[in-house]
Amino acid sequence: MTDKRATDALDLMREKVEEAEALVRERKRAANVMASALGLDVPYESVEHEAASVGTRLRVKPDEFASFTTPSAAAHRLLEIRGKERGATTLDDAFETLTAGGYRFDTRDPEQGKAGLRIALGKDVRFHRLANGYYGLATWYGVKPSKTAKRGKGVAPDEATTAEASPENGNEPH
């Protein structure tokens, strides 16, 4: 078993690296703005993609989602991301994060697991898929569910709270 002090030190180091990467992305954006203002090609075309892919990655405990249903685990993760002043997430990031957090998909094939997650998010009115393919909670975007949409078990569509995403609050374990 790993020493808690060592894992805490590693977490602190990761946090410092993420801060440094954020500063680099900020400077790249500034260079892009300056180049654009000068009529030059932007030197860092991929900076927005880098920000999107890094922006939703947060550390996860190995058992964080072990007892959640698919929609509840995803909602919990999105709320955590939002709490860290980050926005929506990609399907790939959600899948990787849930898997790292101990969520067990009904298949060993990652593509089938992602397809199942995509279907679960699409069926649950708590979630909204953005035009860019990212997923967020519908309440973040003022999206009202249609009258024919199905609700997550025991959850009103406008209740996007951390409590709703926990197994103790009516969301049965997987």
PyMOL CGO cylinders between C-alpha atoms (Angstrom):
from pymol import cmd
from pymol.cgo import CYLINDER

trace = [
    CYLINDER, 0.00, 0.00, 0.00, 1.23, 3.47, -0.87, 0.3, 1, 1, 1, 1, 1, 1,
    CYLINDER, 1.23, 3.47, -0.87, 2.11, 5.92, 1.87, 0.3, 1, 1, 1, 1, 1, 1,
    CYLINDER, 2.11, 5.92, 1.87, -0.56, 8.66, 2.17, 0.3, 1, 1, 1, 1, 1, 1,
    CYLINDER, -0.56, 8.66, 2.17, 2.13, 11.33, 2.49, 0.3, 1, 1, 1, 1, 1, 1,
    CYLINDER, 2.13, 11.33, 2.49, 3.66, 10.20, -0.80, 0.3, 1, 1, 1, 1, 1, 1,
    CYLINDER, 3.66, 10.20, -0.80, 0.31, 10.26, -2.63, 0.3, 1, 1, 1, 1, 1, 1,
    CYLINDER, 0.31, 10.26, -2.63, -0.47, 13.68, -1.15, 0.3, 1, 1, 1, 1, 1, 1,
    CYLINDER, -0.47, 13.68, -1.15, 2.91, 14.94, -2.38, 0.3, 1, 1, 1, 1, 1, 1,
    CYLINDER, 2.91, 14.94, -2.38, 2.22, 13.49, -5.82, 0.3, 1, 1, 1, 1, 1, 1,
    CYLINDER, 2.22, 13.49, -5.82, -1.21, 15.16, -5.89, 0.3, 1, 1, 1, 1, 1, 1,
    CYLINDER, -1.21, 15.16, -5.89, 0.43, 18.48, -5.00, 0.3, 1, 1, 1, 1, 1, 1,
    CYLINDER, 0.43, 18.48, -5.00, 3.00, 18.00, -7.77, 0.3, 1, 1, 1, 1, 1, 1,
    CYLINDER, 3.00, 18.00, -7.77, 0.25, 17.21, -10.30, 0.3, 1, 1, 1, 1, 1, 1,
    CYLINDER, 0.25, 17.21, -10.30, -1.61, 20.33, -9.22, 0.3, 1, 1, 1, 1, 1, 1,
    CYLINDER, -1.61, 20.33, -9.22, 1.52, 22.44, -9.75, 0.3, 1, 1, 1, 1, 1, 1,
    CYLINDER, 1.52, 22.44, -9.75, 2.04, 20.91, -13.22, 0.3, 1, 1, 1, 1, 1, 1,
    CYLINDER, 2.04, 20.91, -13.22, -1.59, 21.65, -14.14, 0.3, 1, 1, 1, 1, 1, 1,
    CYLINDER, -1.59, 21.65, -14.14, -1.14, 25.26, -13.01, 0.3, 1, 1, 1, 1, 1, 1,
    CYLINDER, -1.14, 25.26, -13.01, 2.01, 25.59, -15.11, 0.3, 1, 1, 1, 1, 1, 1,
    CYLINDER, 2.01, 25.59, -15.11, 0.26, 24.07, -18.14, 0.3, 1, 1, 1, 1, 1, 1,
    CYLINDER, 0.26, 24.07, -18.14, -2.64, 26.51, -17.68, 0.3, 1, 1, 1, 1, 1, 1,
    CYLINDER, -2.64, 26.51, -17.68, -0.17, 29.41, -17.66, 0.3, 1, 1, 1, 1, 1, 1,
    CYLINDER, -0.17, 29.41, -17.66, 1.44, 28.14, -20.87, 0.3, 1, 1, 1, 1, 1, 1,
    CYLINDER, 1.44, 28.14, -20.87, -1.99, 27.84, -22.53, 0.3, 1, 1, 1, 1, 1, 1,
    CYLINDER, -1.99, 27.84, -22.53, -2.81, 31.40, -21.42, 0.3, 1, 1, 1, 1, 1, 1,
    CYLINDER, -2.81, 31.40, -21.42, 0.41, 32.72, -22.95, 0.3, 1, 1, 1, 1, 1, 1,
    CYLINDER, 0.41, 32.72, -22.95, -0.23, 30.79, -26.17, 0.3, 1, 1, 1, 1, 1, 1,
    CYLINDER, -0.23, 30.79, -26.17, -3.67, 32.39, -26.41, 0.3, 1, 1, 1, 1, 1, 1,
    CYLINDER, -3.67, 32.39, -26.41, -2.11, 35.84, -25.89, 0.3, 1, 1, 1, 1, 1, 1,
    CYLINDER, -2.11, 35.84, -25.89, 0.43, 35.12, -28.65, 0.3, 1, 1, 1, 1, 1, 1,
    CYLINDER, 0.43, 35.12, -28.65, -2.44, 34.05, -30.94, 0.3, 1, 1, 1, 1, 1, 1,
    CYLINDER, -2.44, 34.05, -30.94, -4.33, 37.28, -30.24, 0.3, 1, 1, 1, 1, 1, 1,
    CYLINDER, -4.33, 37.28, -30.24, -1.22, 39.35, -30.92, 0.3, 1, 1, 1, 1, 1, 1,
    CYLINDER, -1.22, 39.35, -30.92, -0.45, 37.48, -34.17, 0.3, 1, 1, 1, 1, 1, 1,
    CYLINDER, -0.45, 37.48, -34.17, -4.04, 37.85, -35.31, 0.3, 1, 1, 1, 1, 1, 1,
    CYLINDER, -4.04, 37.85, -35.31, -4.00, 41.59, -34.54, 0.3, 1, 1, 1, 1, 1, 1,
    CYLINDER, -4.00, 41.59, -34.54, -0.83, 41.90, -36.65, 0.3, 1, 1, 1, 1, 1, 1,
    CYLINDER, -0.83, 41.90, -36.65, -2.47, 40.00, -39.51, 0.3, 1, 1, 1, 1, 1, 1,
    CYLINDER, -2.47, 40.00, -39.51, -0.19, 37.00, -39.08, 0.3, 1, 1, 1, 1, 1, 1,
    CYLINDER, -0.19, 37.00, -39.08, -1.04, 33.32, -38.86, 0.3, 1, 1, 1, 1, 1, 1,
    CYLINDER, -1.04, 33.32, -38.86, -1.69, 32.21, -35.29, 0.3, 1, 1, 1, 1, 1, 1,
    CYLINDER, -1.69, 32.21, -35.29, 1.32, 30.27, -33.99, 0.3, 1, 1, 1, 1, 1, 1,
    CYLINDER, 1.32, 30.27, -33.99, -0.63, 27.98, -31.65, 0.3, 1, 1, 1, 1, 1, 1,
    CYLINDER, -0.63, 27.98, -31.65, -3.68, 26.69, -33.52, 0.3, 1, 1, 1, 1, 1, 1,
    CYLINDER, -3.68, 26.69, -33.52, -4.16, 23.74, -31.18, 0.3, 1, 1, 1, 1, 1, 1,
    CYLINDER, -4.16, 23.74, -31.18, -4.29, 25.73, -27.94, 0.3, 1, 1, 1, 1, 1, 1,
    CYLINDER, -4.29, 25.73, -27.94, -8.09, 25.61, -27.67, 0.3, 1, 1, 1, 1, 1, 1,
    CYLINDER, -8.09, 25.61, -27.67, -8.11, 21.86, -28.28, 0.3, 1, 1, 1, 1, 1, 1,
    CYLINDER, -8.11, 21.86, -28.28, -5.39, 21.46, -25.63, 0.3, 1, 1, 1, 1, 1, 1,
    CYLINDER, -5.39, 21.46, -25.63, -7.45, 23.49, -23.17, 0.3, 1, 1, 1, 1, 1, 1,
    CYLINDER, -7.45, 23.49, -23.17, -10.56, 21.43, -23.87, 0.3, 1, 1, 1, 1, 1, 1,
    CYLINDER, -10.56, 21.43, -23.87, -8.82, 18.10, -23.43, 0.3, 1, 1, 1, 1, 1, 1,
    CYLINDER, -8.82, 18.10, -23.43, -6.97, 19.15, -20.28, 0.3, 1, 1, 1, 1, 1, 1,
    CYLINDER, -6.97, 19.15, -20.28, -9.76, 21.25, -18.82, 0.3, 1, 1, 1, 1, 1, 1,
    CYLINDER, -9.76, 21.25, -18.82, -11.99, 18.38, -17.82, 0.3, 1, 1, 1, 1, 1, 1,
    CYLINDER, -11.99, 18.38, -17.82, -9.33, 16.05, -16.42, 0.3, 1, 1, 1, 1, 1, 1,
    CYLINDER, -9.33, 16.05, -16.42, -9.52, 15.96, -12.65, 0.3, 1, 1, 1, 1, 1, 1,
    CYLINDER, -9.52, 15.96, -12.65, -8.04, 13.42, -10.32, 0.3, 1, 1, 1, 1, 1, 1,
    CYLINDER, -8.04, 13.42, -10.32, -10.38, 10.62, -9.36, 0.3, 1, 1, 1, 1, 1, 1,
    CYLINDER, -10.38, 10.62, -9.36, -10.31, 8.15, -6.49, 0.3, 1, 1, 1, 1, 1, 1,
    CYLINDER, -10.31, 8.15, -6.49, -10.03, 4.52, -7.64, 0.3, 1, 1, 1, 1, 1, 1,
    CYLINDER, -10.03, 4.52, -7.64, -13.39, 3.63, -6.05, 0.3, 1, 1, 1, 1, 1, 1,
    CYLINDER, -13.39, 3.63, -6.05, -15.22, 6.93, -6.55, 0.3, 1, 1, 1, 1, 1, 1,
    CYLINDER, -15.22, 6.93, -6.55, -17.88, 5.57, -8.94, 0.3, 1, 1, 1, 1, 1, 1,
    CYLINDER, -17.88, 5.57, -8.94, -17.94, 1.90, -7.92, 0.3, 1, 1, 1, 1, 1, 1,
    CYLINDER, -17.94, 1.90, -7.92, -21.51, 1.99, -6.57, 0.3, 1, 1, 1, 1, 1, 1,
    CYLINDER, -21.51, 1.99, -6.57, -23.11, 4.44, -9.01, 0.3, 1, 1, 1, 1, 1, 1,
    CYLINDER, -23.11, 4.44, -9.01, -25.43, 3.87, -11.94, 0.3, 1, 1, 1, 1, 1, 1,
    CYLINDER, -25.43, 3.87, -11.94, -24.14, 5.17, -15.27, 0.3, 1, 1, 1, 1, 1, 1,
    CYLINDER, -24.14, 5.17, -15.27, -26.16, 8.43, -15.31, 0.3, 1, 1, 1, 1, 1, 1,
    CYLINDER, -26.16, 8.43, -15.31, -25.52, 9.11, -11.63, 0.3, 1, 1, 1, 1, 1, 1,
    CYLINDER, -25.52, 9.11, -11.63, -21.78, 8.62, -12.01, 0.3, 1, 1, 1, 1, 1, 1,
    CYLINDER, -21.78, 8.62, -12.01, -21.72, 10.95, -15.03, 0.3, 1, 1, 1, 1, 1, 1,
    CYLINDER, -21.72, 10.95, -15.03, -23.81, 13.59, -13.22, 0.3, 1, 1, 1, 1, 1, 1,
    CYLINDER, -23.81, 13.59, -13.22, -21.56, 13.39, -10.18, 0.3, 1, 1, 1, 1, 1, 1,
    CYLINDER, -21.56, 13.39, -10.18, -18.50, 13.87, -12.36, 0.3, 1, 1, 1, 1, 1, 1,
    CYLINDER, -18.50, 13.87, -12.36, -19.98, 16.79, -14.29, 0.3, 1, 1, 1, 1, 1, 1,
    CYLINDER, -19.98, 16.79, -14.29, -20.91, 18.52, -11.04, 0.3, 1, 1, 1, 1, 1, 1,
    CYLINDER, -20.91, 18.52, -11.04, -17.38, 18.02, -9.77, 0.3, 1, 1, 1, 1, 1, 1,
    CYLINDER, -17.38, 18.02, -9.77, -15.98, 19.49, -12.99, 0.3, 1, 1, 1, 1, 1, 1,
    CYLINDER, -15.98, 19.49, -12.99, -18.35, 22.46, -12.75, 0.3, 1, 1, 1, 1, 1, 1,
    CYLINDER, -18.35, 22.46, -12.75, -17.32, 22.97, -9.12, 0.3, 1, 1, 1, 1, 1, 1,
    CYLINDER, -17.32, 22.97, -9.12, -13.72, 23.36, -10.31, 0.3, 1, 1, 1, 1, 1, 1,
    CYLINDER, -13.72, 23.36, -10.31, -14.86, 26.15, -12.67, 0.3, 1, 1, 1, 1, 1, 1,
    CYLINDER, -14.86, 26.15, -12.67, -14.67, 23.90, -15.69, 0.3, 1, 1, 1, 1, 1, 1,
    CYLINDER, -14.67, 23.90, -15.69, -17.45, 23.19, -18.11, 0.3, 1, 1, 1, 1, 1, 1,
    CYLINDER, -17.45, 23.19, -18.11, -18.79, 20.29, -20.08, 0.3, 1, 1, 1, 1, 1, 1,
    CYLINDER, -18.79, 20.29, -20.08, -16.81, 17.15, -20.88, 0.3, 1, 1, 1, 1, 1, 1,
    CYLINDER, -16.81, 17.15, -20.88, -16.24, 14.85, -23.82, 0.3, 1, 1, 1, 1, 1, 1,
    CYLINDER, -16.24, 14.85, -23.82, -17.64, 11.34, -23.96, 0.3, 1, 1, 1, 1, 1, 1,
    CYLINDER, -17.64, 11.34, -23.96, -14.08, 9.94, -24.05, 0.3, 1, 1, 1, 1, 1, 1,
    CYLINDER, -14.08, 9.94, -24.05, -13.06, 11.89, -20.95, 0.3, 1, 1, 1, 1, 1, 1,
    CYLINDER, -13.06, 11.89, -20.95, -16.22, 10.86, -19.10, 0.3, 1, 1, 1, 1, 1, 1,
    CYLINDER, -16.22, 10.86, -19.10, -15.62, 7.21, -20.00, 0.3, 1, 1, 1, 1, 1, 1,
    CYLINDER, -15.62, 7.21, -20.00, -11.96, 7.28, -18.96, 0.3, 1, 1, 1, 1, 1, 1,
    CYLINDER, -11.96, 7.28, -18.96, -12.75, 9.07, -15.72, 0.3, 1, 1, 1, 1, 1, 1,
    CYLINDER, -12.75, 9.07, -15.72, -15.61, 6.77, -14.74, 0.3, 1, 1, 1, 1, 1, 1,
    CYLINDER, -15.61, 6.77, -14.74, -13.48, 3.71, -15.52, 0.3, 1, 1, 1, 1, 1, 1,
    CYLINDER, -13.48, 3.71, -15.52, -10.55, 5.11, -13.49, 0.3, 1, 1, 1, 1, 1, 1,
    CYLINDER, -10.55, 5.11, -13.49, -13.02, 5.78, -10.67, 0.3, 1, 1, 1, 1, 1, 1,
    CYLINDER, -13.02, 5.78, -10.67, -14.05, 2.14, -10.42, 0.3, 1, 1, 1, 1, 1, 1,
    CYLINDER, -14.05, 2.14, -10.42, -17.21, 2.23, -12.50, 0.3, 1, 1, 1, 1, 1, 1,
    CYLINDER, -17.21, 2.23, -12.50, -17.72, -1.14, -14.14, 0.3, 1, 1, 1, 1, 1, 1,
    CYLINDER, -17.72, -1.14, -14.14, -19.31, -1.02, -17.57, 0.3, 1, 1, 1, 1, 1, 1,
    CYLINDER, -19.31, -1.02, -17.57, -21.25, -4.08, -18.72, 0.3, 1, 1, 1, 1, 1, 1,
    CYLINDER, -21.25, -4.08, -18.72, -18.64, -4.79, -21.38, 0.3, 1, 1, 1, 1, 1, 1,
    CYLINDER, -18.64, -4.79, -21.38, -14.87, -5.07, -21.59, 0.3, 1, 1, 1, 1, 1, 1,
    CYLINDER, -14.87, -5.07, -21.59, -14.80, -3.44, -25.02, 0.3, 1, 1, 1, 1, 1, 1,
    CYLINDER, -14.80, -3.44, -25.02, -14.14, 0.31, -24.54, 0.3, 1, 1, 1, 1, 1, 1,
    CYLINDER, -14.14, 0.31, -24.54, -16.05, 1.25, -27.71, 0.3, 1, 1, 1, 1, 1, 1,
    CYLINDER, -16.05, 1.25, -27.71, -19.13, -0.63, -26.54, 0.3, 1, 1, 1, 1, 1, 1,
    CYLINDER, -19.13, -0.63, -26.54, -18.76, 0.96, -23.11, 0.3, 1, 1, 1, 1, 1, 1,
    CYLINDER, -18.76, 0.96, -23.11, -18.63, 4.42, -24.69, 0.3, 1, 1, 1, 1, 1, 1,
    CYLINDER, -18.63, 4.42, -24.69, -21.67, 3.58, -26.81, 0.3, 1, 1, 1, 1, 1, 1,
    CYLINDER, -21.67, 3.58, -26.81, -23.54, 2.55, -23.66, 0.3, 1, 1, 1, 1, 1, 1,
    CYLINDER, -23.54, 2.55, -23.66, -22.51, 5.74, -21.91, 0.3, 1, 1, 1, 1, 1, 1,
    CYLINDER, -22.51, 5.74, -21.91, -23.60, 7.82, -24.93, 0.3, 1, 1, 1, 1, 1, 1,
    CYLINDER, -23.60, 7.82, -24.93, -27.00, 6.09, -24.91, 0.3, 1, 1, 1, 1, 1, 1,
    CYLINDER, -27.00, 6.09, -24.91, -27.39, 6.55, -21.14, 0.3, 1, 1, 1, 1, 1, 1,
    CYLINDER, -27.39, 6.55, -21.14, -26.57, 10.26, -21.38, 0.3, 1, 1, 1, 1, 1, 1,
    CYLINDER, -26.57, 10.26, -21.38, -28.90, 10.67, -24.37, 0.3, 1, 1, 1, 1, 1, 1,
    CYLINDER, -28.90, 10.67, -24.37, -31.84, 9.05, -22.59, 0.3, 1, 1, 1, 1, 1, 1,
    CYLINDER, -31.84, 9.05, -22.59, -31.50, 10.92, -19.30, 0.3, 1, 1, 1, 1, 1, 1,
    CYLINDER, -31.50, 10.92, -19.30, -33.03, 14.41, -19.32, 0.3, 1, 1, 1, 1, 1, 1,
    CYLINDER, -33.03, 14.41, -19.32, -30.46, 15.66, -16.81, 0.3, 1, 1, 1, 1, 1, 1,
    CYLINDER, -30.46, 15.66, -16.81, -27.87, 15.76, -19.61, 0.3, 1, 1, 1, 1, 1, 1,
    CYLINDER, -27.87, 15.76, -19.61, -27.48, 17.95, -22.67, 0.3, 1, 1, 1, 1, 1, 1,
    CYLINDER, -27.48, 17.95, -22.67, -25.21, 17.25, -25.63, 0.3, 1, 1, 1, 1, 1, 1,
    CYLINDER, -25.21, 17.25, -25.63, -23.71, 20.40, -27.08, 0.3, 1, 1, 1, 1, 1, 1,
    CYLINDER, -23.71, 20.40, -27.08, -23.20, 21.00, -30.80, 0.3, 1, 1, 1, 1, 1, 1,
    CYLINDER, -23.20, 21.00, -30.80, -19.45, 20.43, -30.33, 0.3, 1, 1, 1, 1, 1, 1,
    CYLINDER, -19.45, 20.43, -30.33, -20.09, 16.93, -28.95, 0.3, 1, 1, 1, 1, 1, 1,
    CYLINDER, -20.09, 16.93, -28.95, -19.43, 17.79, -25.31, 0.3, 1, 1, 1, 1, 1, 1,
    CYLINDER, -19.43, 17.79, -25.31, -21.87, 16.84, -22.55, 0.3, 1, 1, 1, 1, 1, 1,
    CYLINDER, -21.87, 16.84, -22.55, -23.10, 18.96, -19.67, 0.3, 1, 1, 1, 1, 1, 1,
    CYLINDER, -23.10, 18.96, -19.67, -26.04, 19.07, -17.32, 0.3, 1, 1, 1, 1, 1, 1,
    CYLINDER, -26.04, 19.07, -17.32, -29.19, 20.41, -18.97, 0.3, 1, 1, 1, 1, 1, 1,
    CYLINDER, -29.19, 20.41, -18.97, -29.77, 22.91, -16.16, 0.3, 1, 1, 1, 1, 1, 1,
    CYLINDER, -29.77, 22.91, -16.16, -26.49, 24.64, -17.00, 0.3, 1, 1, 1, 1, 1, 1,
    CYLINDER, -26.49, 24.64, -17.00, -27.92, 25.61, -20.38, 0.3, 1, 1, 1, 1, 1, 1,
    CYLINDER, -27.92, 25.61, -20.38, -31.55, 26.28, -19.42, 0.3, 1, 1, 1, 1, 1, 1,
    CYLINDER, -31.55, 26.28, -19.42, -32.69, 23.22, -21.36, 0.3, 1, 1, 1, 1, 1, 1,
    CYLINDER, -32.69, 23.22, -21.36, -36.12, 22.03, -20.36, 0.3, 1, 1, 1, 1, 1, 1,
    CYLINDER, -36.12, 22.03, -20.36, -36.95, 18.35, -20.92, 0.3, 1, 1, 1, 1, 1, 1,
    CYLINDER, -36.95, 18.35, -20.92, -39.64, 17.45, -23.42, 0.3, 1, 1, 1, 1, 1, 1,
    CYLINDER, -39.64, 17.45, -23.42, -42.84, 15.98, -22.08, 0.3, 1, 1, 1, 1, 1, 1,
    CYLINDER, -42.84, 15.98, -22.08, -41.99, 12.63, -23.68, 0.3, 1, 1, 1, 1, 1, 1,
    CYLINDER, -41.99, 12.63, -23.68, -38.44, 12.47, -22.29, 0.3, 1, 1, 1, 1, 1, 1,
    CYLINDER, -38.44, 12.47, -22.29, -37.66, 9.89, -19.63, 0.3, 1, 1, 1, 1, 1, 1,
    CYLINDER, -37.66, 9.89, -19.63, -36.32, 10.98, -16.28, 0.3, 1, 1, 1, 1, 1, 1,
    CYLINDER, -36.32, 10.98, -16.28, -33.57, 9.42, -14.28, 0.3, 1, 1, 1, 1, 1, 1,
    CYLINDER, -33.57, 9.42, -14.28, -34.99, 7.26, -11.48, 0.3, 1, 1, 1, 1, 1, 1,
    CYLINDER, -34.99, 7.26, -11.48, -36.52, 9.43, -8.79, 0.3, 1, 1, 1, 1, 1, 1,
    CYLINDER, -36.52, 9.43, -8.79, -34.98, 12.66, -10.05, 0.3, 1, 1, 1, 1, 1, 1,
    CYLINDER, -34.98, 12.66, -10.05, -36.80, 15.76, -11.17, 0.3, 1, 1, 1, 1, 1, 1,
    CYLINDER, -36.80, 15.76, -11.17, -35.26, 17.24, -14.33, 0.3, 1, 1, 1, 1, 1, 1,
    CYLINDER, -35.26, 17.24, -14.33, -34.31, 20.53, -12.69, 0.3, 1, 1, 1, 1, 1, 1,
    CYLINDER, -34.31, 20.53, -12.69, -32.55, 18.99, -9.69, 0.3, 1, 1, 1, 1, 1, 1,
    CYLINDER, -32.55, 18.99, -9.69, -28.91, 18.92, -10.72, 0.3, 1, 1, 1, 1, 1, 1,
    CYLINDER, -28.91, 18.92, -10.72, -27.26, 18.83, -7.35, 0.3, 1, 1, 1, 1, 1, 1,
    CYLINDER, -27.26, 18.83, -7.35, -24.47, 16.78, -5.91, 0.3, 1, 1, 1, 1, 1, 1,
    CYLINDER, -24.47, 16.78, -5.91, -27.01, 14.96, -3.76, 0.3, 1, 1, 1, 1, 1, 1,
    CYLINDER, -27.01, 14.96, -3.76, -28.87, 13.68, -6.82, 0.3, 1, 1, 1, 1, 1, 1,
    CYLINDER, -28.87, 13.68, -6.82, -25.74, 12.07, -8.11, 0.3, 1, 1, 1, 1, 1, 1,
    CYLINDER, -25.74, 12.07, -8.11, -25.06, 10.03, -5.03, 0.3, 1, 1, 1, 1, 1, 1,
    CYLINDER, -25.06, 10.03, -5.03, -26.11, 6.42, -4.50, 0.3, 1, 1, 1, 1, 1, 1,
    CYLINDER, -26.11, 6.42, -4.50, -27.45, 7.32, -1.05, 0.3, 1, 1, 1, 1, 1, 1,
    CYLINDER, -27.45, 7.32, -1.05, -30.14, 9.51, -2.59, 0.3, 1, 1, 1, 1, 1, 1,
    CYLINDER, -30.14, 9.51, -2.59, -32.28, 7.02, -4.46, 0.3, 1, 1, 1, 1, 1, 1,
    CYLINDER, -32.28, 7.02, -4.46, -29.85, 6.25, -7.24, 0.3, 1, 1, 1, 1, 1, 1,
    CYLINDER, -29.85, 6.25, -7.24, -29.25, 2.56, -6.95, 0.3, 1, 1, 1, 1, 1, 1,
    CYLINDER, -29.25, 2.56, -6.95, -25.76, 1.11, -7.14, 0.3, 1, 1, 1, 1, 1, 1,
    CYLINDER, -25.76, 1.11, -7.14, -24.65, -0.44, -10.41, 0.3, 1, 1, 1, 1, 1, 1,
]
cmd.load_cgo(trace, "trace")
